[in-house]
Amino acid sequence: MSVKMGANVCPITEERSGTVREVGGQAVWSLSSCKPGFGVDQLRDNSMETYWQSDGQLPHLVNIQFHRKTTVSQIYIYSDYKLDESYTPSRISIRCGTHFNDLQEIEVVDLCEPSGWVCIPIKEYEEMLMCTFMIQIAVISNHQNGRDTHMRQIRIHSPTEGSQYPLEHHGKFSTIEFSQFRTIR
């Protein structure tokens, strides 16, 4: 498994290319614990300034449940060791299944002082993409043996089907009027 990290990794760029779409908005998100004001809303608000902060014993869990079976190709996690220090995850487990009782661990990722987006490719077998109803991201340990964790953003990617229509071929959609038409259905 090859995890990509750093400044060159950006999920927004991949989404704009038309090859993947962000499907996290189609799921129900829950957390094992959180401090008041540092929950799912902050994890999904597209701001690198806000974050989820856990409040309890390890492992800390992010549960993502889809209403229908969903193909997942990548999970992006934004972490910043320079800002979060001992709150930064150092080992993450990715688990998939149909519900809480049949989750199978498919990846374990070790992070060494991450700063920026971390891309975790999700594969079922060799090159088969994962189709699942539920994803669980478990923080197994933190840097410097920290107790609670910070995650700034999580994005879930699914490959697009059929023809690709990269938006860059048509210019930048930067105004509010154009941004409402930035995806072709």
C-alpha positions in Angstrom: 0.0 0.0 0.0 1.4 3.4 -0.9 0.1 6.3 1.1 0.7 9.7 -0.4 1.4 12.7 1.9 2.4 16.3 1.6 1.8 19.6 -0.2 1.4 17.9 -3.6 -1.6 15.8 -2.5 -4.9 17.6 -2.8 -8.3 15.9 -2.9 -9.9 19.1 -4.4 -7.7 18.9 -7.4 -8.7 15.2 -8.0 -12.3 16.1 -7.7 -12.0 18.9 -10.2 -10.3 16.6 -12.7 -13.6 14.7 -13.0 -12.1 11.2 -12.2 -13.5 11.0 -8.6 -16.3 12.6 -6.5 -16.5 13.3 -2.8 -19.2 11.0 -1.4 -18.9 11.8 2.3 -21.9 14.1 2.1 -24.1 11.0 1.3 -23.2 9.3 4.6 -24.2 9.5 8.2 -21.1 10.4 10.3 -20.6 9.6 14.0 -17.7 9.8 16.5 -16.7 7.7 19.5 -16.4 10.9 21.5 -15.8 14.6 21.0 -15.2 17.8 23.0 -18.2 20.2 22.8 -17.8 22.3 19.6 -15.2 20.0 18.1 -17.3 17.3 16.4 -18.5 16.1 13.0 -19.4 19.6 11.8 -15.8 20.8 12.2 -14.5 17.6 10.6 -16.6 18.2 7.5 -16.6 22.0 7.2 -13.8 22.3 4.6 -11.7 24.5 6.9 -8.2 23.5 7.9 -8.5 25.8 10.9 -11.1 23.7 12.7 -10.9 20.1 13.8 -12.5 17.2 15.6 -11.1 16.6 19.1 -11.8 13.3 20.7 -12.5 13.1 24.5 -11.9 9.6 25.9 -9.8 6.5 25.7 -8.0 5.1 22.6 -9.0 4.0 20.0 -10.9 7.0 18.8 -13.4 6.2 16.1 -14.9 8.0 13.1 -17.9 6.0 11.7 -19.1 6.7 8.2 -22.3 4.9 7.2 -23.7 5.0 3.7 -27.4 4.5 2.9 -26.5 2.3 0.0 -23.5 0.2 -1.0 -20.9 2.7 -2.1 -17.6 2.2 -4.1 -14.7 3.9 -2.3 -11.3 4.5 -3.9 -9.5 6.8 -1.5 -9.8 8.3 1.9 -8.1 11.7 2.5 -7.3 12.8 6.0 -5.9 16.3 6.8 -3.5 16.4 9.8 -0.9 18.9 10.9 1.8 17.8 13.3 3.2 21.3 13.7 -0.2 22.6 15.0 -1.4 19.6 16.8 1.7 17.9 18.2 0.7 15.1 20.6 -2.9 15.2 19.3 -1.7 14.1 15.8 -2.5 10.5 14.9 0.5 8.2 14.4 -1.3 5.0 13.6 -4.7 4.6 11.9 -6.7 1.6 11.1 -9.3 1.6 8.2 -12.1 -0.9 8.6 -15.0 -1.7 6.2 -18.2 -3.7 6.3 -22.0 -3.6 6.2 -22.5 -2.6 9.9 -20.6 -2.3 13.2 -20.6 -6.0 13.9 -18.9 -7.2 10.7 -16.1 -4.6 10.2 -12.9 -6.0 8.7 -9.6 -4.2 8.9 -8.3 -3.5 5.4 -5.4 -1.0 6.0 -3.2 0.1 8.9 -1.3 3.3 8.2 1.6 4.6 10.1 2.0 8.4 10.0 5.3 10.2 10.8 4.6 13.8 11.7 2.1 14.4 8.8 1.6 18.0 7.6 -1.2 18.2 5.0 -3.4 15.8 3.2 -2.8 12.0 3.6 -4.2 9.9 0.8 -5.1 6.3 1.7 -6.0 4.2 -1.3 -8.7 1.7 -0.5 -8.6 -1.7 -2.3 -10.5 -4.9 -1.5 -8.2 -7.4 -3.3 -5.2 -6.7 -5.5 -6.7 -3.9 -7.6 -10.4 -4.3 -6.8 -12.1 -1.2 -5.4 -14.0 -1.5 -2.1 -17.8 -1.5 -2.2 -19.1 -1.0 1.3 -22.0 0.3 3.5 -19.7 1.4 6.3 -16.2 2.7 6.9 -14.6 3.1 10.3 -11.4 5.1 10.8 -9.8 4.1 14.1 -7.0 6.2 15.6 -4.9 3.5 17.3 -2.1 5.8 18.7 -1.0 9.4 18.6 2.4 11.0 18.4 4.2 11.4 21.8 1.7 9.0 23.3 -1.0 11.6 23.3 -4.4 10.6 24.7 -6.9 12.7 22.6 -6.6 13.2 18.9 -7.2 16.0 16.3 -8.3 15.4 12.8 -8.9 18.5 10.7 -10.7 17.1 7.6 -11.7 13.8 6.1 -12.8 13.3 2.5 -14.1 10.1 0.9 -13.6 9.6 -2.8 -15.5 7.3 -5.2 -14.6 7.0 -8.9 -16.9 8.6 -11.4 -18.5 6.3 -13.9 -18.7 6.8 -17.7 -17.3 9.8 -19.5 -14.9 12.2 -17.8 -15.6 15.9 -18.1 -12.7 17.7 -16.4 -13.7 21.2 -15.4 -10.3 22.6 -16.1 -11.0 22.3 -19.9 -13.8 24.8 -19.4 -12.1 27.4 -17.3 -12.4 28.1 -13.5 -15.7 28.2 -11.8 -15.0 30.7 -9.2 -18.1 32.9 -8.9 -21.1 31.9 -6.8 -23.3 31.7 -9.9 -20.9 29.4 -11.7 -20.1 27.2 -8.7 -23.7 26.0 -8.5 -23.1 24.4 -12.0 -19.7 22.9 -11.3 -20.8 19.3 -11.6 -22.4 17.6 -14.5 -25.0 14.9 -13.6 
